[in-house]
Amino acid sequence: MPSTEDELFPSTPGKFKIDRQSNMLNRQFNRCFASTSTMFLWALFLIALTASYLSFQSFVDSGSRYFSASLGGIQWEKQVRNSAETHRSGGISVLVTGAAGFVGTHVSLALKKRGDGVVGIDNFNNYYDPSLKKARKQLLENHKIFIVDGDINDFKLLSKLFDTVAFTHVMHLAAQAGVRYAMENPQSYVHSNIAGLVNLLEVCKSANPQPAIVWASSSSVYGLNTDVPFSESDRTDQPASLYAATKKAGEEITHTYNHIYGLSITGLRFFTVYGPWGRPDMAYFSFTRNILQGKPITVYRGKNRVDLARDFTYIDDIVKGCLGSLDTAGKSTGSGGKKRGPALYRIFNLGNTSPVTVPNLVNILERHLKVKAKRNYVEMPGNGDVPFTHANITLARKELGCWVTQLYNSTNASIQSLLALIYAKI
Ligand SMILES: O=C(O)[C@H]1O[C@H](OP(=O)(O)OP(=O)(O)OC[C@H]2O[C@@H](n3ccc(=O)[nH]c3=O)[C@H](O)[C@@H]2O)[C@H](O)[C@@H](O)[C@H]1O
């Protein structure tokens, strides 16, 4: 008779293990379920286990519900829906990214004023004083526009917005702006202008219905192009800054989403936009501040002391171009992430068509401010600037219809607003 357990099993290792395990299980099974009362206890235990698992699941669900309250919650969803509601027949429902930015604020207000639904999203980053962005947010809220504090890289948040509202359009203005800052913080351009854009497009392509997208490209894509005025068909493969390169990349990226998923895309190449509620990093703003404070200003010059020139464009013209683009965008054709037919892909210059040299800009500021500027002329550092910009807007005039270029006399309105901001220490 075998005296030990081991002697019961053959010596083949694989088999040994299996048999040994099954034997052990058998013995455990025998021990545990030896009597019906123990079986009854086991049944009770299993029921309790199932019940606690189910209640844990509901805890997890309510937890994720609670978590999404930071994205949403019932109150939040209500605010989003109310803000997105249209108040005119044939109105559109627009998600405006970068809504607390300069252009975003003006476009949001204009849409709301004509009865469209608007929901804004902005990450309130500190590229420039966020208190200016908060002040713009307050202005928008006064007009019953709800602004979500969030980043376009947040896939969950964007998806939730599209789950809450079937946006017909996206006006994509969130971006890392500024040409020269790209040398200081290159990653921020990749984060917003590339990764953020792709994230937004990923959400839009899966949305049902897919929205039509209008977004801000830039005059900087013309880079070192020397054909003037700049036309949409001109070459754009010589960017002078990382900013320009990310905007150019955006044009290519949006093209692929148009091609693969049937998203309607309109890219707008803005030319140095100025006006009330403008950006403090831009020359007309920083020059105004310095002139008023008696500080010198640095005026860049090109090679051989050639003046730099910009096709400075007034914000109201840009707003008209944005609204005209939204109105003519046509529908995206895809659904469920699949293309169902060709959709519009367009690019337009939005510029003033009459460049002004930077020294002349300073003259105009001096006239309005009635203060003489202390000018330091410096050769343009090789940090992303281009010598001049000049828009040909024939295409925008023809296809957007509403395009009427204003003259530079709108400077006064801008300056009054800048003064208010400067005195408010923004
Ligand atoms: O159209 C665009 O795509 C871009 O427009 C804007 O860029 P820019 O045209 O560079 O505007 P802005 O900074 O106002 O400089 C104006 C002029 O002043 C010169 N400039 C500037 C600063 C300074 O200290 N001295 C100076 O001479 C400077 O050399 C330039 O000649 C947006 O910021 C950018 O986000 C993008 O949208």
The ligand as an ORCA input file, in Angstrom:
! r2SCAN-3c Opt
* xyz 0 1
  O      -1.042     87.441    -39.406
  C      -0.625     86.533    -38.741
  O      -0.643     85.395    -39.119
  C       0.006     86.792    -37.417
  O      -0.321     88.131    -37.012
  C       0.271     88.527    -35.782
  O       1.684     88.468    -35.891
  P       2.508     89.746    -36.346
  O       2.153     90.143    -37.741
  O       3.931     89.452    -36.048
  O       1.902     90.874    -35.388
  P       2.589     91.812    -34.288
  O       3.220     90.998    -33.241
  O       1.552     92.771    -33.878
  O       3.735     92.550    -35.098
  C       3.393     93.493    -36.116
  C       4.651     94.081    -36.693
  O       5.324     94.823    -35.682
  C       6.688     94.415    -35.622
  N       7.154     94.527    -34.239
  C       6.629     93.761    -33.278
  C       7.032     93.873    -31.982
  C       8.019     94.805    -31.660
  O       8.441     94.976    -30.503
  N       8.530     95.561    -32.666
  C       8.126     95.464    -33.942
  O       8.618     96.175    -34.819
  C       6.714     93.009    -36.142
  O       7.984     92.707    -36.653
  C       5.638     93.055    -37.193
  O       6.192     93.501    -38.391
  C      -0.190     87.611    -34.669
  O       0.457     87.967    -33.463
  C       0.095     86.173    -34.998
  O      -0.464     85.371    -33.975
  C      -0.448     85.789    -36.362
  O      -1.834     85.676    -36.302
*
